[in-house]
Amino acid sequence: MDLHDYRQCLRRWTTAVQAMYNQCHLLGPRICLPVHYERLVLHPEPTMRMVLSFLDIPWNNSVLHHELLVGKQGGVSLSMQVDIFNSEFMLISAKNGPILQKF
């Protein structure tokens, strides 16, 4: 995949998102909850309340400020990132790190 060809990247992204959405729809609302990124960013508290409720996890305000707890004792431990395209994609994405750190 040519990561400099934005149309190719968008087509691949759209295909991947559509496949995930279709799989989620097939599993049904008791097993899979679609979460729209835009809602998470624009309305983080109600969206996270919905997610935690779906997972049967009690509400905790710290989920709204998880970036403050990363790497701290009793805080958030980061899992290994999964490279869905290839290592070049991850390197390009790393350039946007400061912008994306809160997410």
N, C-alpha and C positions, 0 to 999 in steps of 0.2 A: 504494500500500500504506500502510495506517495503522500507523505504527511504535509507536503507543501501544496497539494491539490485540495483546497477546502471543500470542493463539491464532492470529491470522492470520500473525504472524511465525514462530511455530513450525511452522505448516503449510507455509509457504514454505521454511523451512530444511529440514524433513524431505523435502520434494519435491526440493530441490536435492541433498541428500546421497544420497538414493535414486537419483537419476539418475546421479550420479558413481559410485556403487557399481556400478550396473548396467553402465555403460560400462566400468569397470575389469574387471568380471567377463567381459564380452564380449571384451576385449582379451587376457585371459589372464595367468597369473602370470609369464610371461617378460617381459611388457611393462609391466604395471601392478601396483603393490604397495599395497594398502590399508594405511593407517597410522591406527590408532585414537588419537585425542587422549588418551583416558584412559590408555592404555598409555605414550604419550610422556611424559605428566606424572608418572605414578606410577613408571615404570621407564625413565627417559631413556637410560641407557647401553645396555642391551640393545636398546632400540628403535632408537636411532641407529646402533648397530652393524649391525642388520639393514638399515636404510635405506642406509647407506653401502656395505655389501656388495652389496646389490641394484644400486646405481649403479656398482659396481666402483670405488669411491673408497677409498683407504686410510684406516684409522682414525686419528683425531687427537683427543686429549682436549679440544682447544679447542672442539669442537662442543657440549660440555656447558656451556660458559661463553661462548657467543657474544656475550652482551650486554656483556661486558667489552671486546670488540673492535670494536664498532660505531663507525664513523667514525674509527677509528685507522689510521695508515699500515700497510699490510700486513694489515689486519683486514677486517671485514665491511662491504661497501657495501650500503646498503639500496636495493632497487628501488622503483619507483613503486607505490603501493597501487592495486589495482583495486577500484573501487566496484561491488559486485555488485547493490546495490539502488538507491541514489541518494545524493546528497551529504548529505541529512539523516541517513541511516544512519551515515555516516562521522563526522558531528559528534556524534551521540549516543554512538557507540563511543569517540570521543576522550575523553569524560569518564572512561572506565575506563583511560586510558593508563597511570597509575602501576602499576596492578595487572597490566596485560598487557605491560609493557615487557620482561620476561624472556622472553616468548614471541615 
